[in-house]
Structures are given as structure tokens and as C-alpha cells.
Amino acid sequence: MKNIQKEHFEAEYVENSAVNPCHLHDTVFLLLKDSSFPVDCRVLDIGAGRGALLDRIPPDCKKVAVDISETAARQLSARGIEASCIDLDTEPLPCDPDSFDYIFCLEVIEHLNRPAETLREIHRTLKPSGRFIVSVPNIYQLLTPLLYLADIPPVNSARYGHVHVNDFTVRVLKKALRENGFNVLRIAGDEIFPLKDPVSRWIARKVPRMAHHLIAICEKA
């Protein structure tokens, strides 16, 4: 059967594409400003793409990546990053239990048919003292009530035209994380769509339910 997700990301991660900075990563590392990445820290990036997030991790850390795109995994391997091509809907993470200090999973679980199983796999591979950072698109944001009045599906929703399978709000994300073994330390947003200015980003961090994307910092329960 055709794997629409795989085809979508294979097309996105074409050969020789540049690694572009991501403003979502800016917010993630702002939220982690009090965290440290010690020497030999092990970091896993799920849905690593071209490696933009891993490029911001100190070079003395052990970096591991998984992605559904064979092209992305090949590009990462060529750069010296341990990378695997994995379909999370059908395959477990190729990692030992309690093996990572940090696990990042940004803009991934909304694409999965079985996100709970992936969250349990992340829980299995995260060290007891580790941190799990996950982000998802938020379907309930500033413009959502207006879109409902116009009979238009919410921005970021699976019905809006994205390659999304699951819809998330602050409440839905917290519930999914808690049911799969995580304590949620903080939830913040990245920006208020369609604005991208510093004030919009500051408000989104303080009032995540209005934000375009949600970011959760978690630990094992």
C-alpha cells in the first residue's frame, strides 16, 4: 500500500538540499536555556530531517537520528550522524532502554497512525533523569473561532489539507503524554499565527493555547 507520509517527506528532503534554520528550534532552545548538554550526552532526534536541530547540539554529544525519509537518513549518515530510516507506525525505535539524556520529537506525532505506541517507545529509551521535548501543531488558536464561523476546518487540522492524521490542543497533548508515562514540566507556544514578531512569540510562550505550535518539556513519570 502506498505510504503517503513517506512519499511526502522523500520529496521534501531532496538530495543536496540546504540545512535551513527553524524558528521553532529557537523557541525550544530558549525553553531549555537552564539545561546543559554534558560531554558524552546522548541525544536522539526523531524526525530529524536534514539535521537542523542536531546542528545546535554541542559537538561532543553523541547524536542519533531517525527519519521516515531514506534521503534524510542518508544525508545525515554522510555527515557522521548515526541515522536510521524508520517508519514509526510499523517499527520500534532501534535503541536500547534508558539510553538517551534528551529525546526530541518535533512535528512528528501528528503524522502517526499510532502515536501512543511511539510515545511508549520514547519512554522506554529515555533515561530516568532525561528530558523529552515534543512539539505538535495546535488546531485551537487565535483564528479558530472565526474559521468555524466560516465553515472552514481549523488551521493545522487533519482536515485542513495537511499530511496530518491527529489533531492536538493543549489539553489533548497533555492527556496523551500523561497516559504514556510522562510528567509535563512545561508547555509553551512558538508564535501566534500569522504573526512572527517578537511580541507574538512572547505571548505564545505565556499563553500556549493561542499558539500556532505547542512545545512540551517532559520527564519520565
N, C-alpha and C positions, 0 to 999 in steps of 0.2 A: 504494500500500500504506500502511496506517495506520502512522504514526510514533509508537510508544508513548512514546518519550522526550520528543518534542516536546509531546505531549498532557499528559504528566505535569507538565512544567515550566511550560507555559502555565497550567495550573490552579493551580500554586503561586504564580506571580507575577501575581496578580490586580491590577487597577487600584487605585491609591491605597493599596497595602499599605505599611506602615512598613518602614524600614530597621532591622533588628534587629542588635545586636552579636553576634559569634560568638566563642566561647571558642577555637576552632581558630585564628582570626586572632590571638588573644592569644599563642598559642604561636609562631606564625610570626614575629611581630614581636619576640618575645623572642629567637628564634634569629638574627634579623637585627640585633640591637642594636648590633653593631660596624659595620654597613653604613651608608652615607649615601645620601641621595637629593638629589644636587646640583640646582641650578637648571637647568631645561630637561631634566632627566632624563626619559626616555621609558619609560612603564610600561604593559604590556599585561596585562589580567586576562581570562583565558579561563574562561568560565562565570561571568561577573561578577554575575549575578542582579540584585539591587536596588542593588548598588554599595557594600555594607558595607565591603569591603576597600579599595576605591579611596578611600573617605572618610578612610581613615587615612594615605593618601599625601599629602605636602606639596602645597599648592595650586599652587605654582609649577612642578610637574612636568606634563608632557604625559601625560594619561590616556586610554587607549584600551581599549575593552571589546568582547568578543564573547560572544554567548549564543545558545542554540538557541531561546529564547523571544522571539517578536516583542514581547510585552508588556514584558519586561525591557528589551530594546533601546530600545523607545520611551520608557520611563520614564527610562532613562539619558540618552538624547538630549535629553529635555526639561530635564535638569539641566545641560546643557552638556558632557556627556562624549561623545566620538566613539565611537559604538557601532554594531555591525553584528549582524544576525541571521544566524548561520551554523550549518549542520549539518556538524559536523566529519567525519562519516562519508562525506560526499559532496562537500564543498567545502574548498578550501585556505584558509589564513588570508589575509585581504585586506591583506597587509602586505609591505613591501619587505624584501629580505635585510639582515641585520645592522642592524636599525633600533631595537632596544629594549635598554635598560640592565637592565630587570627584566621577567621574564615570570612571572606567577602562573597556576597551573592547579590549583586546589584542588577535590577531589572531582568530577573530570570523567572521567578516562580509564577509570575502571571502568565507565562508561556507554557506551563506544565499541566498535563492532564492529571498528574498525581503529586501535587506539591507537598502534601503531608509526608509522603514517603521520602522525598528529598530532604525535608526538614529533619526527619528522623535520622537520615544518613549524616547530615551535618552535625547533629547532636552526637552521634556515635564517634565521629572523627575529631571533634573539638576537645581540647584538653579541659579538665575541670576548672582550671584557672583562666581559660581562654576567653576570647571575645568573638561574637558572631555579629556581623554587620550586614543587614539586608535592606534592600530598597525595592519599592513597588510603585507603579503609577497609582495615583489617588483618583477615584472616579467621582468622589464628592468634594467639589472645590467651589471656588467663588462663583463661577458661571453656571454651575449645575442647575440651580433652580430655574434660571432663565431658559436653559436648553430644554428642560422638562416642559415648560410652558409652550415652547415652540415645537414640541413633539420630536425633539432631536435627542438621540442617546447621549449620555454624559461623555465628555472628553475622557480618553484613556480606556473606556469600557470596551469589552469584547465585541459589542455591537456597533462600535463607532468606526470600524474599518481597520483596526489594528490586528496584528497576529497574536492577539491575547486570548487566553482561554478562561482566566479567572479575573474577577473584579475585586478590588480592595478598597477599603476605607480604613480609618484609624482603628475602629472597633474590630473590623474583620481581621486585620493584620495582627492585632494584639491577641485575639482569640486563637488564631492559627499557631502563633508562636508558643503561647502558654500550653495549648493542648499537645504540643510536640516537644515539651521538656525544657522550655527556655523561660528565664526571668527577663522581662523587658526593663532595661535600665533607663532608656530614654527613647522617645520618638520625636523627630523633628521633620520639617519640610525643607525643600530646596528653594522654591520660588513660587510666586503667585501668578499663574498663567493668566494673560500672556505677557506679563511684565517680567523684566530681567534685571532691574536696577537693584542697588544695594538695600534700599528700603524694603522692597518686595521680598528679598531674601531674608532680611532680618525678621520681618513679620512672619514669614513661613516657618522659620525656626521656632518662633514663640507660639504660633497658632497652626500646628501642622494640619489640622483638618481642612484648612483653606488652601493647602499647598498643592502644587502640580504633582510632586512625587513625595513619598513618605520614606524616611530612613529610620530604622530601628537599631539600637545598640543593645545587644543581649549577652547573657551569660547562661551557663547550664543551671537549671533549677536544682 
